[in-house]
Amino acid sequence: MTVTTKQNVLDFTHTFSDYYKLVFSSIYSKISNYDEAEDMCQEVFMRYYNKKGEVENPRKWLMWTLH
């Protein structure tokens, strides 16, 4: 694994740790289904990971994605 790849994974891990509860609770409050909320949350973070090089503000991007 290259240094850049390690840094990307580390950055993603921090973002995931910082915002998972917020993203999950936002989704769950709308659909009231725990399993589906987990699946949707995973999808949001997968999309974030694929676009994170374009994202300046992770929190803003994640919350925008939920609407």
C-alpha positions as CSV (number, residue, x, y, z in Angstrom):
1,M,0.0,0.0,0.0
2,T,1.4,3.4,-1.0
3,V,1.6,6.3,1.4
4,T,-1.1,8.1,-0.5
5,T,-3.4,5.1,-0.3
6,K,-2.7,4.8,3.4
7,Q,-3.5,8.5,3.9
8,N,-6.7,8.1,1.9
9,V,-7.8,5.2,4.1
10,L,-6.9,7.1,7.3
11,D,-8.7,10.2,6.2
12,F,-11.8,8.1,5.3
13,T,-11.6,6.3,8.6
14,H,-11.6,9.5,10.5
15,T,-14.5,10.9,8.5
16,F,-16.5,7.7,9.0
17,S,-15.8,7.7,12.8
18,D,-16.8,11.4,13.1
19,Y,-20.0,11.2,11.1
20,Y,-21.4,7.7,11.1
21,K,-23.7,8.3,14.0
22,L,-25.0,11.5,12.5
23,V,-25.6,10.0,9.1
24,F,-27.2,6.8,10.5
25,S,-29.5,8.7,12.9
26,S,-30.6,11.0,10.1
27,I,-31.5,8.1,7.9
28,Y,-33.1,6.1,10.6
29,S,-35.3,9.0,11.7
30,K,-36.7,9.1,8.2
31,I,-37.3,5.4,7.5
32,S,-37.5,3.8,11.0
33,N,-35.9,0.5,9.8
34,Y,-32.6,-0.3,11.5
35,D,-31.3,-2.7,8.8
36,E,-32.3,-0.5,5.9
37,A,-30.7,2.5,7.6
38,E,-27.5,0.6,8.0
39,D,-27.5,-0.4,4.3
40,M,-28.3,3.2,3.2
41,C,-25.6,4.5,5.5
42,Q,-23.1,2.2,4.0
43,E,-24.1,3.3,0.5
44,V,-23.6,7.0,1.5
45,F,-20.1,6.3,2.8
46,M,-19.2,4.3,-0.2
47,R,-20.3,7.2,-2.4
48,Y,-18.3,9.6,-0.2
49,Y,-15.2,7.4,-0.5
50,N,-15.4,7.4,-4.3
51,K,-15.8,11.2,-4.4
52,K,-13.8,12.3,-1.4
53,G,-11.0,13.8,-3.5
54,E,-13.6,16.3,-4.8
55,V,-15.2,16.9,-1.4
56,E,-14.0,20.0,0.5
57,N,-16.3,19.7,3.5
58,P,-17.2,16.1,4.4
59,R,-20.0,17.0,6.9
60,K,-21.7,19.3,4.4
61,W,-21.4,16.7,1.6
62,L,-22.7,13.9,3.7
63,M,-25.7,15.9,5.0
64,W,-26.4,17.2,1.5
65,T,-26.4,13.6,0.2
66,L,-29.1,12.7,2.7
67,H,-31.6,15.2,1.3
